[in-house]
Amino acid sequence: MSRYSHADAEAARRAIAGLVVGEELGTAAREVAVAILHAQGRTDAETAAALRLSTYTAARIRARLHLRAHGARS
């Protein structure tokens, strides 16, 4: 069984779409959103901008999920 609920996934999708500010999400929904954007190849800065979080927060969540950082795009 997954530790993330359908509600967490839906909240994450809404945040990625820009309908909800990332800071309004619960911990699990933030983790789902960061994981989705990381899977799309987004950097921490791009993830932070999409979710309207600080870059530090996006990087901290990514690290907590044991995901490697993507390099900055040139």
C-alpha positions as CSV (number, residue, x, y, z in Angstrom):
1,M,0.0,0.0,0.0
2,S,1.3,3.5,-0.9
3,R,1.9,6.0,1.8
4,Y,0.4,8.7,-0.4
5,S,-3.3,9.1,-0.8
6,H,-5.3,9.9,-3.9
7,A,-6.0,13.3,-2.2
8,D,-2.3,13.9,-1.9
9,A,-1.8,13.2,-5.6
10,E,-4.7,15.4,-6.6
11,A,-3.4,18.3,-4.5
12,A,0.0,17.8,-6.1
13,R,-1.5,18.0,-9.6
14,R,-3.4,21.2,-8.6
15,A,-0.2,22.8,-7.4
16,I,1.7,21.8,-10.5
17,A,-1.1,23.3,-12.6
18,G,-0.7,26.6,-10.6
19,L,-4.1,26.4,-9.0
20,V,-2.7,26.1,-5.4
21,V,0.4,27.5,-3.8
22,G,2.8,24.8,-2.8
23,E,3.1,26.2,0.7
24,E,-0.6,25.4,1.2
25,L,0.0,21.7,0.6
26,G,0.6,19.1,3.3
27,T,3.9,17.3,3.6
28,A,2.9,14.3,1.6
29,A,1.3,16.3,-1.3
30,R,4.5,18.4,-1.5
31,E,6.6,15.3,-1.7
32,V,4.4,13.9,-4.5
33,A,4.6,17.2,-6.4
34,V,8.4,17.4,-6.1
35,A,8.7,13.7,-7.2
36,I,6.6,14.3,-10.3
37,L,8.5,17.4,-11.3
38,H,11.8,15.6,-10.6
39,A,10.7,12.7,-12.9
40,Q,10.1,15.3,-15.6
41,G,13.7,16.4,-15.3
42,R,13.1,19.7,-13.6
43,T,15.9,21.3,-11.5
44,D,15.3,22.4,-7.9
45,A,14.9,26.0,-9.1
46,E,12.4,25.0,-11.8
47,T,10.5,22.9,-9.3
48,A,10.4,25.7,-6.8
49,A,9.1,28.2,-9.4
50,A,6.4,25.8,-10.5
51,L,5.2,25.1,-7.0
52,R,5.9,28.6,-5.6
53,L,8.2,27.4,-2.9
54,S,11.7,28.5,-2.1
55,T,14.6,26.7,-3.9
56,Y,15.8,25.6,-0.5
57,T,12.5,23.9,0.3
58,A,12.3,22.2,-3.0
59,A,15.9,20.9,-2.6
60,R,15.2,19.7,0.9
61,I,12.1,17.8,-0.1
62,R,14.0,16.2,-3.0
63,A,16.9,15.2,-0.7
64,R,14.5,13.7,1.8
65,L,13.1,11.6,-1.0
66,H,16.7,10.4,-1.9
67,L,16.5,11.8,-5.4
68,R,19.6,13.1,-7.1
69,A,19.8,16.7,-8.1
70,H,19.5,17.5,-11.8
71,G,22.2,19.9,-13.1
72,A,21.3,23.4,-14.2
73,R,20.4,23.7,-17.8
74,S,22.4,25.8,-20.1
